[in-house]
């Protein structure tokens, strides 16, 4: 895995600004596509920090070394299959949105990847869809995270309430 350091990070941004950056793991073998993705997201106002991988080993290293907000993956790589990356990501980082960016066209391919757990599928010939797809993926991931927090709090409250009721019953029986 290689980490990319965009100009704002290298120019001495504060730690708070750095912490707000979106962590993107990009599984891509073409440097031009990497730069296009970076340019599109930067132009849209995203502050991003990229990690890049091209092989299975680099992808595994990246998943274990960092916490990612989004994974972008080419569907067809010479050294690694995008669907295999999706399967790994669903096991290792199931909460992280996974978007395919690919020149492989076909509605069947897109539908199959979404059925397997991908958040979205953007065809490289229609890269104008990338920014809205990333925005939607981040919003959905945040909504799921908040829902999970609320659910955990509700379960905790329910457990405390049950203990209280059981304690009251035991006290009432004892009296």
N, C-alpha and C positions, 0 to 999 in steps of 0.2 A: 504494500500500500504506500502511496505517496501522498503527502499532505501538501496542499496548495496554499500559498499565502498571498491573498489579494493585496493590492496596494494599500488600502486603508488600514489593514492589520499591521503591515510592515511600517507604516508611517507613525506608529505610536499611539494607536487608539487606546482609550482607557479600558481597564479590565471590565467595567460594567458594559461598555459598548461591545466588547469582544464576547461577553457572556450572552448578549442578546442575539448574536448571529445564529443563523440556522445552520445546523451541522448536516451537510449533505454528503452521503457516500455515493459516488458515481462510478458504476461499473461500466467502463467504456474503453475501447482500444484506439479510437481515432482522436488524436489531439485537436483536430478542427471541430469535431462535435463537442468535445469538452469545452472548448473556448466559446462556442456558440451558446451552449447552455449557460455558462457563466455570464456572458454578455446579456442574454435575455433576462435572466433573473436579477442581475444588477440594474439593468435599465428599468425594470419593474419596481425597483425600490427595496428589493430583498438584500439584507446584509447576510452574506453566506460565507461559510468556511467549508471548503471542499476537501474530501479525501478521495483518492482515486485507486481503483483496482482494475486489473485486467485478467487475473487468473484466480483459480479457486483458492490457492494459498494466500494471495493478497487479500481476497475478499474475507476469508476466515480471520486473518490477522486484524483487518479493519473492524470487523464486527466485535471482536473481543477486546480491542484496544480503546475504542471510543464509544460514546453514546450518540447515536444518530437521530436526527429529527425526520429525515427523509432518505430513502434509498432510490436512486435512479439507475436503471439498468438497461443496457442494450439487450435485445432479445437474442441476437445471434453474435457470438464472439468466437474468434478462432480457437481460443484456449479454454473457453468456459461457456457453459450453456446458461442463458438467462433464467430458464425455468428451474434449473438446479439451484441457482442463486435464490430464487423466490422460495423454494422449498426450505432451504437453509435459513433464510431470513425469518420465515414463519415460525421456525422452531427456536431460533436463537433470540430474535427480537420481534415477537409477534405484534407488538404495539406500534411498530415503526411503519409508516406508509411506504409502500413499495410501488413505484411507477415504472412501467416499461417505456423506453424511448427506442424506437426501432424503425429501420427502413423496411422491415418485413411487413408487408401490407396484407390485409385480409381481415374481414370482420370475424371470421372463424377463429383466427389466432387471438385476436383481442378478447373475444368472448371467453375463450378457453383460459387465458391468463387470469382474467377477472374471476372466473369460477374457481381457479386454483388459489386465489387469495390476493391477487394484485389489486391495488387501489385504483389504478387507471392504466391506460395504454395510449401513448401518444406516438403517432406516426411521424417520423422525422421530416416527411414532406409537408407536414402541417404543424410546424413548431410553434405557431402562434397559440396553440392549445396548451403549451407547456405551463405558462404562468398561471392561467386559471386552474389547471389541474393540480399544480403544487399548492396553490392557495386553498383549494377545496380539501386537499389531502391534509394540510396542516390544521384547518378548521375542524375537520372530522376527527382527527387524532386528539385534538384538545378537548372536543366535546366528549369523546370516549373516556379520556383521562378524568375529566370532571365527573362524569357519570359514575365511574368506578370509585372515585373518592366519596361521592355522596352515598353510593351503595354500601361502602365499607363503614361509613359513619352510621348509616341506618342499621346495619347489622350489629354494630357495637352498641348502639342505643337500645335496640331490641333485646340484646343479651343482658344488658344492665337492668332493663325493665323486668325481664323474666326472673332474674335473681332477686330483685326487690319484691316481686309478687310472691315468690317462693319463701322468702324470709318472713313476709307478713303472714302467710299461711302458717308457717311453723310457729311463729310467735302467738298467733291466735289459738292454735291447737294447744300450745303449751299453757296458755292462760286458762 
